[in-house]
Amino acid sequence: MGGVLLLGGFLVCGVVLMDGLLPGKDRLVRLWLGLCAGLLMMMWLPALTAFFIRFTLAAQLLGLTVAAAGAGLCAFLTRDIPRQKRWTDMPLWLPLALVVPLTLMSAYLQYTHTLRAVDGALHVGQSTYGDLCLHLGIATSLRGAAFPPDYSLLPGTLLGYPFLGDGMVTSMLLGGSGLAFSFVLTGTLMMALVYLGFVILCWELTRSRAATVLAFVLMFINGGLGFLYALDGVWKDPTAFREIFTGFYKTPTNQPDLNLRWVNVICDMMIPQRTLLTGWTLLVPALWLLATSARDRDARGFAVLGVWAGAMPMVHTHSFLALGLISAGAMAGTLLRAPGDDRPRALGLFLLYGAIAVLLALPQLLTWSVPQTLGGGSLRFRFNWVNNRGDGRLIDGYCWFWIKNVGLIWLLMIPAALSAKKDSPMRPLALGALCVYVVAELIQFQPNEYDNNKLFYAAYMVMMPAMGLYLTQLWQRLKNVRGRALLAAAFLLSATVSGGLSIGREIVSDYQLFGADEVDAARFAEENAPADAVFLTGQQHNNAVAALAGRDIVCGTGSYLFFHGVDYSAQQRDARQMLERPGESGDLFKKYGVTYAYISNHERYDYAVDEAWFAEHGELVFAEGGTAIYALDGH
């Protein structure tokens, strides 16, 4: 309950703050921005205090006190400024009809995909089987951590991965909330805010109900022409259709062997990739602030945007980079179309925004992002994203790759951008989207080239309002054409059937992540092992000690560390030696400060574990099923 109260306190502070900073905006806009601001403060303010008093409950309460003081001061200073009393100028049914159904579905997916208890074991969905343990481990290990924190998967190595979104869950844990509940509640809330924010952004840019609906559907039920491959398989074997819903990654949006990589954003981005979801919770408001502030030449809006953007790198670095590129393009587009006497003011406002953002972001980038990216050697030239074999040859023809992945709407991106009115904010934003597209097509930022999709999706998001408006205009132009309804239905079906099948697969997916004995072992470790204990374990990604107990381990899985650009080769080698030849590894046990050995069927399968040595030289403190924990104090 304490964690919920803590979350609620930050959300209230955010709403009060935005009510004072943007009094002229509609109530719904202020409420949405305020809830997003509350989450942002919950991520940052306790983290800042943790540099002085560790990430404890005291840090959370001090952060909430600062948030309350700031919100209260803002309310006091703006008490005489009249507030916009209108809730919204869009039809109320529009956000209700779009946001509520997807939020309910997302809440169900969050529940089924985040440590669902089944007979003592913990189950997840298909898309979270791989990614969830990373976020669990960060959230559980940050309890009481000194800042800046280290990887619990590689003690002594600075945690360069954006961790503030998972730190928000840690805050709730410190307040007394459960692990799964904290993830589900914050995940559902953020998905609802992304949905609502996208509707608000689309309405702001288009003022069209039809365009908003189309943009929303194309954004979140997205999928390319992968269904054609699926239908081809069904034609050859009727049982293949069932495999879409039962096979592991056999959906029409995510089959690397067929070069289908444009995944559905709900299934494979927002649900499993918590950091991206947290980033989008801030990116959509940032895009709204950018569009409205540039249009209205609003200095206050640009200042708020500067602070907002400056806080984003350690929330989600890709979203921060995408926002920067979009902003650069939007600035160029705004200056090109602005009257001569208005250009100095427009330029000054963009520079104000940029200066604030850079001032706040630079310490984060220099401390975490740049060393990990450059130090990991992941920054390189790579043309055409995942369609590049790595030797300069393309797997599919350039245009066909994008058409089959994104769908027919890829062909309409440029016409949609050009169809926007000359004075519409959509044109500068489209130029910004082009900047993102070009950069992501030419530069690989992380060891996993697939991660550039986090940039492409930001560009796609920016283009969807213009796309929705363009499609409504096409509908009007074809009013005298027979069969236009059939044509429109075929187009929408081609754009959404792959995404719909992927969502259906995710709804029915169910995988065991931790067995009952592993859950009990993690509970034992959390309750009995000191917070600074170091466990010797295997490198399985579903490591119960790291993910559920939050304890340090000698070396975690390369599935995470390699793709973060971290060198873990020495620790990997030493962990293997300690498990297989512990009698010869006394110096290594002391070097890493190992106090416990965790041996499960994972370790026995991956290593030739000398379990007899651990039984003789350690104390068996936990044994259940196939899992054992040995205390190794003094070894």
N, C-alpha and C positions, 0 to 999 in steps of 0.2 A: 504493500500500500504506500509505503514511503517513497518508492521510486515513481509511482504514478503521481503523487503529490508534487514531487520535484519536477517532473515533466510538466505538469499542469502549471506550476508556478512560473517556469520559464515561458510557457506559451502565453500566459496572461501578460507577462512583462513585454513580450514581443508585440502583442496586440495593442497595448497601451502606447508603446513607443511609436509604432507606425500610425496610430490614430493621431498622434501629435505631429509627426514629421510630414505626413501627407494628408492634411485635413480636407483638402478639396476633392479627393478621390472618393468614389463610391464606397459605401460601407462594405460591400462584398470584397472589393479590392483591398481595402484596408485590413479586413479580417484575414484574407488569404496571405497578404504580405506579412501581417503580424505573426501569424502562426509559423511561417517560414523563418521570420526573424527570431522567434522564440527558440526554434531548434538550432539556429545558428549560434545564438548566445549560449545555449546549453552545451554546444560542442566546444566553444572557444573559452568562455570565461573560467570554468573550472580547470581547463588545461593550463591557462596562464597562471593561475594561482598554484598549480601543481609544480611549477618551476621552483617554488619556495617551500611548499609544505607537503609535497608528494600528492598523488592522485587519491585522496582519501575522501571520506564523507565530509570532513571539514572543508576541503577544497570545493566540494559541490555547494555547500551552504554559503560559503563566502562568495562563490560565483553568482549564486542566486541573489545574494544581498546586493552585489554590484549591479546586477540586471534590474533589480527592483528600484535601486537608487537612480539609475539612469532613466528608467521609464517614468518614475515619479517626477524627476526634474524636468523631463521633456513635457509631461502633462502640465506641470505648473507653469512653465514658460510659454506654453501655447494655449493656456486656458481661455484666453479671450478671443482666440481665432475661431470663427464659426466652422463647424464641420458639415460636410455634405451629408444630408439626411437620407438621400435616396440610396436604396440598397444596390440597385443595378439598373442600367438602361437596356439590358438584354432581356428577352423573355425568360421568366424564371424557370419555365419548363426545360429550357435548353441545358443549363448545367445539371439540373436534376436528372433528366433523361440520359445524359451522357456519363456523368460522373458516378452516380449512385450504383448502376449495375456493375460497372467495372470495378468499383471499390469493393462491393460485396464479393465479387469473384476473386479479387486480389486478396481480400482478407482470408478467404478459404484457402487460396494457394499459400499464403504466408503460414497458415496453421498447418497444412499438410506437409509443407516443405521445410519446416523448422523444428526438428527434434520432437516429432509426434510420438508419444509414449505408446508402445504396443507390447504388452506382456513383459514389461521391464526393460525392453530394448527401445532404441530411439530410431525412428524412421524419418526419411526425407523424401523429396521428389527427385525426378531425374535431373533437373537443372541445378539443384543445390547439392547433389551428392559430391561434386568435386570442389566447389568454391566455399561452401558454408564453413568448413572447419578452420579456414584461415581467419574468418571474421570472428568465429567463436573464440579462437585462441587469442586474438588481439583483445577482445572484450574482457575475457576472464583474466588475462595476464596484466592488464593495466591497473587492476585493483591494488592500491598502495604503491604504485610504481613511482620512481623518481623520474622527473622529466629533464631532458628529452629521453623517451623510453628506448629500450633495446628490443630486438626481436626475441621473443621467448623461444622461437625455433632455432635461434643462433645467438646465445648470450654473448654480450660484448660487441655486437654489431648494431649500429644505430638503426632504429626502425624508420626507414625512409619511405615506406609505403604510407599513403594518406590514411591516417588512423583516427581522425576526429569523429567520423561517423560511427565507428565501433565504440569510441570512447563515450558516446552518448548512451549506449547500452550499459557500459560500465557504470555510468552515473546512476542508472536505475538499479543495477545490482547492488551498489553501495547503499542505496536507499531501501533495500530489502526485497526488491522484486525478483522473480525467477528469471532464469536465463532465457528459456524459450518464450515466455510471455513478453519479456522486454524486447526481444527481436521482433516478434509478431506485431506487437502494438505499435512500435515506432515504424516498422516497415509498412504496415497498412496505412498509418497516418501519412507517411511521406508519399506513398503511391496516390492517395486521395488528393494531396496537395499538388502533385504533378498533373493529375488529370484536370483538377479544377483550374490550375494556373494556365494550362494549355488552352482550355476553353476561353478563359478571360483574355489571353493573348490573341487568340484567333478572332474573337469578337472585336477587340480593340483595333485590329488591323483591317478587318473586312466589313464589319457591321452587317454581316449577312448570316442568317440562320443556316441556310443550305451550305454555304461555304464552311462554316464552323463545324457542322456535322460531318461533312466530307473530310475535312482536314483531320478531325479527331479519329475517324474510322481508319483513314490511311496511315495515320501515325501509329496507332496502337494495335490494330489488327493487321499490321504490315506483313508482307511476304511477297516474294517474287513468283517466278514461273516454275518453281520446284515441283508444284503439284503435277505438272506434265510428266515429269520423270516418275512420279508415284503412280499416275494413271497408266503409264507405259508398263510399269511393273505389274500392276493389277491385270492388265490385258493379257500378259503372259502367264500370270499365276494369280488367280482370284484370291488366294489366301494372303497375298502381299499387302492388301489393304489393312488387314488386322495388325500386321507388323508395325504400321505407322503408330499404333496406340500401345503396342507391347514391346517393340524392339528398343534397344538403347541407342538413342539418337538416329532414328530412321524417319524423322519428320521432313516435310518438304522444304524447310527453311534452314536446316542444319545438317548437311551431309558433306563433310570435307572431301570424301572420295569422289563425289560428283561436282565438287567445287561450288557447292551451295553454302554460302557463308553469311548471307544477309539474314541473320536470325530475327525471329519475332522479338520485339523489344520487351514485351511483358515476360515471356517465357525465359529467355536466355540473357536478359540484361537487368531489368528492374527487380525481378524476384531473386536471382542468385547473386548478382553483383551489387552488394550493399553500398559499396563506395560510389558506384555510378548512380544508384538511386538517390543517395544523399546529395551528390553533385547536381543531379537534375532538379532536386528540390530547391536548389539555389540558382541553377542556370535559368529556369523558366522565369522567375521573378527578375533576374538580371536582364533578360531579353526584353521583358515588358518595360522595365525602367529605361533601357537603352532606346527602345522605339519611341516611347512617349516623351522622354526628356529631349531627344534630338528633334522631334517634331515640334514641341512646344518651346524649345530653347529654355528649358527649366533648369536653372542653376542648382536648386535644392535637389531635384531629382538626380542630376549628375553627381552631386556630392554623395548622396546616399548610395548611388551605384558604385562610386569609387571605393567606399568602405566595404560594400557588399562583395565586390569583385576581389578586393585585397584580402579578404578572409577565405577565399576559395582554394588556394593551392593545396593545403593539407586536408581539405575536405574531399576534393577530387581534382587532381592536377589536369586531367584531360579536359574537364569542363572549363577550368580556368584558361587553359590554352585556347580552347575553341572560342570562348567568350572574347579573348584578346584579339584573335584573328577576325571574328565577326565584327568587333568594334572598329578595328582598323579599316575593314572594308566599308562599314557603315559611315565612318568619318569621311572617307574619300568620296563616297556617293553623296553624302550630305553637302560637302563643300562644292562638289561639281555642279549641283543643281541650285545652290543657294545664290540669291542676288549678291552682287559685288559688295554692297554696303553691309550685308548680313554675315559675310564670311568670317570677318575677324571675331565676331561674337561666337559664332558656331565653333570655330577653331579653338577659341579660348575655353569654351565649356568642355570640349573633348579633352583638351590638355589638362584641365582641372581634374576631370575624371581619371585620366591616365596617371597623373602625378600621385593622386591619393592611392590608387590601386597599386602602383609600383612600389611606393613607399612602404605599404603594408605587406605586400607579397614578397618583396626581395629577401627579407630575412628568412622566410620559409623556404624559398627556392634555393638560397645559398646553403642553408643548414641541411635540408633534406633532399629536395628534388634533383638539383644539379649534380651533387656528388654521386647519387645513386645512378642517375642516367649516364653521366659521362664516365664515372668510375666503373660501371658495369659494361662499358663499351657497346651500348645498345643503339646509340645514335648513328644512323647510316642512311645512305641513299638507297631507295627501293621503289622502283616505278610500278604502279598499278597494284599496290596492296598485296593481298594474298593470291592474286592471279599470277604473280611472278614466281617462277620456279627457283629463283635465287641466282640463276646464271644468266639472266637477261631475257630468257625465253618465257613467253606467256602460255599459260595452260589453255585458256580459251581466248578467242579473238576479243579485242578490247571492248567493243560495243556489246557483243553478245554476253560477255561476262556480266556487265552491269545490267543489261536487260533481263537476263534470266534470274539474276539475284534480286534486283530492286523491283522489276516488273516494267510494264509499259509506261508507267509514270516517269521513269527515267528519261524517256524521250521527250517528255513535256516540260521538263524543268526550265529550260531556257525560254520557251514560249510563255510559260507561266510568269516568269520574272519580268519579261518584256511587256506582258499584258497589263501589269499593274499601272495605275495612274502615276503620272510623273511626280506628283506631289505626295504620293503615298510612302509611308515608312518602309513598305515592303521592298521597294527598289534598292535602297541602301543596304537593307538586311540581306537581300539576295546577293549583292556584291560581297558582303561579308561571308555568306555561305560559300560562294565561289572561292574565296581565299582559303577557307578551311579545306575544301575539296582538293584544291591544288596542292596544298602543303601535305595533306594526308596521303595523296597519291605519289608524292615524291620522297618523303622522309619517313623512315621507320624510327620510332622513339623508344621502343622497348624490345627485349629479346624476342617476345612473341609478336610477330608481325600482325597477327589477328587483332591485337589491341588497338590498332588504328581505327577500328570500327567505332570506338568511342568518340572519335572526332567526326567521322562520317555521319553518325546519327545526329550529332548536334547540327550539322549543316542540313540534314534531312528535316529535322524539326523546324528549322527556320523557314524552309521552303514550303512547308505544308499549308500555311494560311494562304499563300499566293496560289498554290496548287488548287486548293478548295475553291477559291474565287474564280480561277481560270476555268475549272470544270463547270461551274454554274453558268459562266458566260458562254461556254461551248453549248451547253444545254439550251440556252436561249437562242443561239444562232441556228441551231438545228430544229427549231420549232416546226418548220414546214417540211421536215424530212420524215418520211414514213419509216417506222421502225426505230426511231431514236431511243425509245424506252428499252427495246431489246438490246440495242447497242450499248446503252448506259449500264444495263444490268450485266452484260457480258464483261464490260470493262471493270466494274466493281467486283465481280466475281473473280476475275483474274487477279485483282489486286489484293483480295482478302482470303481466298480459299486456303492458300498455303498457311497463312497466319492462323486462320481458324482451326485448321487441323492440328497445328502445333500447340495451340492453347488447349484443345481437346485432349491431346496426348499428355500434356502436363497435368491436367486436372485428374487423370486416372493413374498417373505414375506413382509408384510406391517402392522405395528401396530401404533396406536396413542399413543404417550408418554405423551404429554401435550396438553390439550385443549386450544382453543384460549383465554379464559378468564384467564387461568393460565399463559399463555405467557405474556399477558398484565399486569397481576399482578406482575410478575417477573420483567418486564420492569419498572413498576412504582417503585418497591422496589430498583432496581439498580439505578434509576435516582434520587430518593428522600430520601431514607433512608441513614443515615450516614454509612460509611464503617465499623464502629465498632458497628452497631446496632445488637441487638439480637432479633430474632423472636421466638415466641411461635407457634409451628405448630404440626401437627401429625407426625407419624413415617413412612409415606408412602415412598417407595424408590424413586418414581418420585416426589420429593419435589421441586417445581419450585423455591422457595426462595433460597434453598441451591444450587441446580444444575445450575440454569440460572442466578440468581442474585449474587451468591457467598456470601450471608450473613450468619452469624452464626445462628444456631438454637439451642434450648435447648437440644434436643436429636434426633438424626437421626435414620434411620432404623437399626434394628438388623441384617438385611440381609447383611449389610456391617460390622458393628461394632463387632458382635459376631464372624464372621469368621476372623476378624483381631485380635482376642484375647483380645478385650477391654471390660472392665467391665462398663456397662452403666445402670445397674439396678436402681441406685438411681435417675439418671436423667430421666429415663423412667417413674418411679413412680411419680416423681415431675411434669413432664409435664402433665401427666394424671390428677393430682389433679388440676393444674392451669387451664386446659381446662374445667373440669367438676365442680370444686368447687372454682372458682376464688375468690369469696368473702372471703374465708377462707385461701387464699394463699398469703396474702400481703408480708409476709417474703420471700416466695419463689420467687416472682417477683423481689424483691430487691436482693436476693441471686444470681440470674442468670442475673440480669441486663436487664430484658426483657423490650423492648421499643415498640414492635409491636406484635400483634396477627394476624396470618394468618389463616383464616377459609374458607375452601372449602368443597366440597362434600366429600372429603376423611376424613376430620376431623369429619364431621357430621355422617359419616357412622361408623367410628371406635370408636367414643367417644360420650358420652352424653353431648355435649358441651352446656354450659350455655351462649348462645349467647346473651341473653337479658342483662346479666351483662356487657358484652363487649360493647354492644350498649349504655348502660347507663353510664358506667365509662370511656369509651374510645371515641376517635374521629374517625368516619368512614372516612377514607381518600381514600379508593378505594372500588368500588363495581361494579362488572360486572359478568353477568351470575350467577353462583353459588359460586363465590369467593369474599371474603371481606377481607380488611386489616384494622385493628383498631390501631391507635396510642395510646400508653399507657404511655406516659411520666408522671412521678410522681406516678405511681402505682407499 
